[in-house]
Amino acid sequence: MNKKLCFFTAFMIIFCALVLQLVNSNVVQPAAVCGAFADSRRVYLTFDDGPSDRVTPKILDTLESEGVAATFFIVGRSAERRENIVRRAFAEGHSIGVHSYSHEYSSIYSSPRALLDDIQKCNELIYDITGKLSHIYRFPGGSFNIDRQLVSAVTSAGYRYIDWNASCRDAEIWSPSPEQLLNAVKATSADKNTIVLLCHDSTDKTATALALKDIICYYRHSGYEFCTF
Ligand SMILES: [Zn+2]
């Protein structure tokens, strides 16, 4: 009788372990490591100007259901009233980078000191929320037309700045439809093996949240691996 009980208990333990494994294998997890294959095509989804109450949670929901990780370049002034959203993004495996504290071009770009103060203020907030300082930075407007003195101030302070080479154009098209954004993604991504896609998650970018699933599908079906900085 004892032997039978033992056998039954062992059977149940193995059965439960198998069921658990099956359940876990269906949970979509963001890829923690990227670039498993040297010749893989890679896309980095990046979101600027958030967090916002209206758009960022929807973007996080889609990324979660698709099992994709992205990079959020946040605005400190918005984040300090929405720490829970940044905390969620970080906990779900997304990268958090510095965009700006104030995002006011006239003040942040007035001198290297002003720029570094703005970056530091944003990064201190990131540290308070996530327990980690960020080492990645995105210039508001990109580094393309920025004074070289400002660029070298940022790199000397230990930051890697990230521009983009594709865009969903959600900051350029007035009141876009999700379809227009997807078309902009396709047009600007063509023939590129490594893509850094610019998107925004500020409060008026509802079309971006609506287009995201199709954008992810497009890259997935084109053979891209999703990466974060
Ligand atoms: Zn911006």
Residues whose N, C-alpha, C, O or C-beta is under 5 A from the ligand:
A	BS01	ZN	D48 D49 P140 G141
